[in-house]
């Protein structure tokens, strides 16, 4: 798997961008120090991961991703947002799920179409653009609502589902699936990601239901206050 299939530097920038979107950060609200540390850390980590990926075997580098990507992302966004630990973990685990289509598309292009590096890189960029759009349009408001009103206990339960996905990815990342080129092989690779996205659809449905009930309750209270005021005037 080469840089066209999977670029750690590009993936890191993409992942931090998604975390930024889903946590509702605004550049103008950051202090000067926060801006410099954010940009500097992003560039250094991108270069570090790209260098390690090019020098180390894929299996060895895969074992280091948690330390070179996930832990720094947690520390950075925990510092920038001040959110609780479990909420930041939930968002980072979510972004790991959102990066899965990049790897799936890269592998599909490599195994099934024998595409060159430039074609695979272009495909990855297209998938990233789609995921940024989907995250901003479909998921951002739901995530912001949950981060604002959800308790840490609720996020522990939500994160358990994503943690199982995380464990599956890291346990099975070095399993040789190259012989599975048929429909069953595609399902075998994609099923955990499909399962995770089904969880998010359920989560967003619950979010819309909660919002609808909340709006109805606000409307009901407003009508009750109006009726009480009218009765007092009468």
N, C-alpha and C positions, 0 to 999 in steps of 0.2 A: 504494500500500500504506500503510495508516494504522496507528495505534497498536493497534487491535484485531487487525490481522493479525500485527503483529510489534512488540513493545515492547522496545527495547534494554535499558532499565533492568530489566525483569522477566527478560529472557533472561540478563543479567549475573548477577543474584542466583541464578537457577536454575543457571547454569554453575558458579559458585563453590561452590554447594551440592553439586553432583555431584563436583567435584574433591575437596572435603572428604570426602565419603563414600568415594570410590575410593582415596584416599590414607590412610584410616584415622586422620584427625586426631581428637583429643579436646579439647573446650573446656577442661576442667579442667587439662589438662597444659600449656596455654599460659601464658606469663608475662603480667603485667598490661600491659606495653608491647605485646606481641604482640596481645593482645585489642583494645586501643584502636586500634592501627594497622590491624588487619584491618577492624574495623567502620567506622572513618573512611574508609579507602580504598574500601571497598565502596560506601558512600553517595556519596562524591564522584564515583567513576567511573560509578555509575548515573545520577546527575544530569547528568554531562558527556555521556555517550552519548545519553541521552534528549534533551538540548538540541540536540546536533549533529544527531541524526536529524530533529528537527522543523524546524531551520533550513536544513539542507543538502538538496540533491537526493539521492535514494536512491543513484544511481550514485556520487556523490562521497563520501557517507558510507561506502559499502561499501568504498572504498579505504582508509579510515582505521581500519577495525575491528581490523586487526592491531596497530596502535599504541595504540588506545584500549581494547582488550579483552584481546587475547591476550598481548601483552608484559607488561602489568601483572599479569596472572594468573600468568605464569611467574615473575616476580620475587617476588611475594607468597608463592607456595607453595614456591618454592625456598628462601626464607628461613625459612618456618615449619617445613618438614619436614627440611631438610638433605639431601634426596635428591640424587642426581647429576643433572646437567643433562639427560641424555638420558631419564631416567626421568620427570622432570617434564614434558618435552616430549611424551612418549608419552601421559601421562594427559591433558594439555590437548588434544592431537589427538583422543584418544578422546572427550572431552567435546564437542568440535565435532561429531563424528559423532552423539553422543547428542542434540544439539540440533536435528539435521536434521528429525526428525518434526514439530517445532513449526512450522518454516517450510513444510513440505509440507502440513500440515493447514491452516495459514492461507491458503495459496494455493488449496488445493482449495475451502475455504469461500468464498473470494472469487470464484473463476472459475466454479465449477460450481453453487454454491448461492446466490450473491449475498447472503450473510449480512451482517447489520449488524455494527457494531464490537463491540457488547456480546456478541453470539453468538460471534464469532470469538475474542474475549478469553476467554470461558468455555471454548471449545474448546481454546485454548492452555493454559489452566490445568489442564484435564483431562489433556492430553497430558503436561504437566510432572509432574503427580502420578503418572501411570503410569510415566514414565521414572525418577523417583526410586525408586519401588517396585522396578522391574526392576533398577536399578543396585544397590540395597541387597541384594536377595534373590539375584539371579543372578550378578552380576559382582563384588561387593565382595570376597568371600573369594579369588576367583581373582586379582584385581588385587593384593591384599595379599601373597599368596604369591609372585607374580611380582616384585613390588617388593622383597621380602625376599631372595629366592634368585636371581633372574635377573641375569645379568651385563650390563654396559653394551653388550657386543657383541651380545647377543641382542636387547636393546631397540633397538639401531640397526636391526636387520633388521625387527623388528616395526614400528618407526616409519616405515620406508620405505613400507610399504603405506598407512599413514594419511597420509603426506606427499603421495602421489599423489592421494588423495581431497581433501586440502586445496587442492592446486594446481588440481584440476578445479573445485572450488567457486568459487575466486576468478577463474579464467579465464572460467568460464561464467556468472558471476552477472549479467552485464549482457546476456546473450543473450536476445533476445525470443522467448519460447516461448508467447506468448499465443494464437497460431493453433493450437496443438496441444491441442485439447480432447477428442480421442478417446482410445481405449485406448493407442494408440502414444505419445501425448503424456504420459500418466501414467507409462508405462514409462520413457520418456526422462528424466523428472524423477527418478523413484524408483530407477532401476537402480543408480547409484553408491552410494546409501545401502544398498540391499539387498546389494550386493557387500561393503560394509564390515561389515555385520552378519554376513554369512556368515563373514568373517574372524574375528570375535569368537566365533562359535559354535565354529569350529575351535580357536581359542585356549583357550576354556574346556574343550573336550574334551581337549586336551592337558594342561591343568592337572589335570583329574580323573584322567587316566591316570597322570601323574607322582605325584599324591598316593596313588593306589592302590598303585603299585609301591613307593613309599616306605613305606607302612604294612605291606605284605607283607615288605619287607626288615627293618623293625623287629621284626615278629613273628618272622621267621626267626632274627634275632640273639638275641632273647629266648629262644627255644626251644633254640638252640645253647648259650647260657650255662646254661640250666637243665639240659640234658643233661650238660654238662661238670661242673657241680656235683654232679649225681647220681652220675656215674662216680667222682668223687673221693671221695665219701662211701662208696660201695661198696668 
